[in-house]
Amino acid sequence: MNLPNLLTLLRFALIPLYLALFFSELPGRIQWAFGVLLLAGLTDVIDGYLARKHRQVTQLGIMLDPLADKLMMLAVFLSLFLTNRIGIAAAIAIILRDVSMIVASAFFHFRGKKTVPANAMGKLTTVLYYVALFLLMFDHPVAGEFLWGVIIFSFLTSLIYLFQFKLLNEKTM
């Protein structure tokens, strides 16, 4: 187990910490929860950088890294839905996209297909989701509209990933 993969595993552990803080009665709970979310984002950046720099990119990391990200995002968006910060339509769109990507990735991984590593569009989508989360968690007036823009962009990014996945696996047949 290399350091980048350990950092990815740490992100899995940050999910229940985020939820515990978000739903706690602590003063500043939203700030603390957002801090945990930022820490998860920072570990994502660091593990990717270390994996590439030290040539420690593994198939396990390629699969676990986006899974950790998507599970964290699902937890965050579920918490926002349960506290009425986002509506049911946005929650369904986000959950549908992320669960579909998790299931498809696992399905194809276990069938021996190659998975597509993160690209610039995927990374931009993540950054935009973090901005949307900040706006939502701190009740900014344009949060809802911004979120829908990011949701649409994320679906376009998913279509690009599907196209890249198809091309990658056609070459290896």
Secondary structure per residue as TSV (DSSP state, phi and psi in degrees):
chain	resnum	aa	ss	phi	psi
A	1	M	-	360.0	121.0
A	2	N	-	-92.3	170.2
A	3	L	H	-61.0	-44.9
A	4	P	H	-56.8	-40.8
A	5	N	H	-69.1	-33.9
A	6	L	H	-64.1	-39.9
A	7	L	H	-64.3	-36.6
A	8	T	H	-63.4	-43.1
A	9	L	H	-63.1	-35.1
A	10	L	H	-59.8	-37.7
A	11	R	H	-62.7	-35.0
A	12	F	H	-61.6	-40.2
A	13	A	H	-69.6	-25.0
A	14	L	H	-73.7	-18.8
A	15	I	H	-62.7	-54.0
A	16	P	H	-65.4	-30.1
A	17	L	H	-63.9	-45.2
A	18	Y	H	-56.2	-50.6
A	19	L	H	-61.9	-42.4
A	20	A	H	-61.1	-43.1
A	21	L	H	-69.0	-45.4
A	22	F	H	-58.9	-42.2
A	23	F	T	-93.8	7.1
A	24	S	S	-79.1	177.6
A	25	E	-	-103.7	11.0
A	26	L	-	-61.6	142.1
A	27	P	T	-64.1	135.6
A	28	G	T	73.5	23.3
A	29	R	H	-57.3	-36.9
A	30	I	H	-67.4	-41.1
A	31	Q	H	-63.7	-43.0
A	32	W	H	-63.6	-45.2
A	33	A	H	-62.4	-42.3
A	34	F	H	-65.0	-35.2
A	35	G	H	-61.3	-41.8
A	36	V	H	-64.4	-40.9
A	37	L	H	-61.0	-43.3
A	38	L	H	-65.0	-38.5
A	39	L	H	-61.2	-42.0
A	40	A	H	-61.0	-43.7
A	41	G	H	-62.9	-39.9
A	42	L	H	-65.3	-43.0
A	43	T	H	-64.6	-31.4
A	44	D	H	-63.6	-46.0
A	45	V	H	-63.6	-45.1
A	46	I	H	-65.9	-45.1
A	47	D	H	-65.2	-37.2
A	48	G	H	-65.4	-42.9
A	49	Y	H	-62.2	-47.9
A	50	L	H	-64.1	-40.0
A	51	A	H	-62.3	-43.8
A	52	R	H	-71.8	-44.3
A	53	K	H	-62.6	-42.0
A	54	H	T	-99.4	13.4
A	55	R	T	51.9	47.9
A	56	Q	-	-113.7	27.1
A	57	V	-	-71.3	124.8
A	58	T	-	-124.5	158.9
A	59	Q	H	-61.0	-37.7
A	60	L	H	-60.4	-46.4
A	61	G	H	-64.3	-40.0
A	62	I	H	-61.5	-32.4
A	63	M	H	-85.7	-45.5
A	64	L	H	-70.7	-34.8
A	65	D	H	-58.3	-54.1
A	66	P	H	-68.2	-28.1
A	67	L	H	-63.9	-44.9
A	68	A	H	-60.6	-43.4
A	69	D	H	-62.5	-46.9
A	70	K	H	-68.1	-38.6
A	71	L	H	-66.2	-37.7
A	72	M	H	-63.7	-46.1
A	73	M	H	-62.9	-40.7
A	74	L	H	-61.5	-42.4
A	75	A	H	-62.7	-42.9
A	76	V	H	-66.1	-47.9
A	77	F	H	-67.6	-33.1
A	78	L	H	-63.7	-42.2
A	79	S	H	-64.0	-37.6
A	80	L	H	-69.3	-36.9
A	81	F	H	-66.3	-46.1
A	82	L	H	-64.6	-20.4
A	83	T	T	-106.8	18.4
A	84	N	T	59.5	29.8
A	85	R	S	-89.4	-19.2
A	86	I	S	-134.6	154.6
A	87	G	-	-85.5	173.0
A	88	I	H	-64.0	-38.4
A	89	A	H	-63.2	-45.5
A	90	A	H	-64.5	-43.2
A	91	A	H	-61.1	-44.8
A	92	I	H	-63.9	-44.1
A	93	A	H	-60.4	-45.5
A	94	I	H	-67.2	-47.3
A	95	I	H	-65.0	-42.7
A	96	L	H	-59.1	-47.6
A	97	R	H	-63.3	-49.9
A	98	D	H	-70.0	-41.7
A	99	V	H	-65.1	-40.5
A	100	S	H	-60.3	-42.0
A	101	M	H	-67.9	-38.5
A	102	I	H	-64.3	-49.3
A	103	V	H	-64.0	-45.3
A	104	A	H	-63.3	-42.7
A	105	S	H	-61.8	-46.3
A	106	A	H	-64.8	-44.4
A	107	F	H	-57.2	-50.2
A	108	F	H	-72.1	-34.0
A	109	H	H	-60.4	-46.9
A	110	F	H	-74.8	-9.5
A	111	R	T	-96.7	7.6
A	112	G	T	82.1	12.5
A	113	K	-	-83.3	150.6
A	114	K	-	-79.4	141.9
A	115	T	-	-99.3	154.0
A	116	V	-	-88.9	123.5
A	117	P	-	-69.6	164.1
A	118	A	-	-57.3	142.9
A	119	N	-	-122.4	-177.1
A	120	A	H	-60.9	-38.8
A	121	M	H	-65.6	-41.5
A	122	G	H	-64.6	-40.3
A	123	K	H	-66.9	-39.8
A	124	L	H	-63.6	-40.3
A	125	T	H	-58.5	-44.1
A	126	T	H	-61.8	-45.7
A	127	V	H	-60.5	-44.2
A	128	L	H	-64.3	-37.4
A	129	Y	H	-64.0	-39.3
A	130	Y	H	-62.5	-40.1
A	131	V	H	-63.3	-45.3
A	132	A	H	-60.2	-41.7
A	133	L	H	-63.9	-41.5
A	134	F	H	-58.9	-48.6
A	135	L	H	-61.3	-41.5
A	136	L	H	-69.0	-45.6
A	137	M	H	-67.0	-28.1
A	138	F	T	-108.8	22.4
A	139	D	T	53.6	44.4
A	140	H	-	-73.1	141.1
A	141	P	T	-61.3	-27.1
A	142	V	T	-96.8	9.5
A	143	A	H	-57.1	-46.0
A	144	G	H	-63.3	-46.5
A	145	E	H	-64.7	-42.0
A	146	F	H	-62.4	-43.1
A	147	L	H	-58.0	-45.1
A	148	W	H	-63.8	-35.9
A	149	G	H	-61.3	-41.2
A	150	V	H	-69.7	-38.9
A	151	I	H	-59.8	-46.6
A	152	I	H	-62.0	-45.6
A	153	F	H	-60.5	-39.3
A	154	S	H	-66.6	-34.7
A	155	F	H	-68.3	-38.1
A	156	L	H	-63.1	-42.6
A	157	T	H	-60.9	-39.9
A	158	S	H	-62.7	-39.8
A	159	L	H	-63.4	-38.8
A	160	I	H	-63.4	-44.0
A	161	Y	H	-58.8	-43.5
A	162	L	H	-60.9	-42.3
A	163	F	H	-62.8	-45.2
A	164	Q	H	-64.0	-40.1
A	165	F	H	-60.1	-46.7
A	166	K	H	-60.2	-46.9
A	167	L	H	-62.3	-44.5
A	168	L	H	-60.9	-43.4
A	169	N	H	-82.8	-19.9
A	170	E	H	-70.9	-35.5
A	171	K	H	-67.0	-29.9
A	172	T	T	-93.9	2.0
A	173	M	-	-77.1	360.0
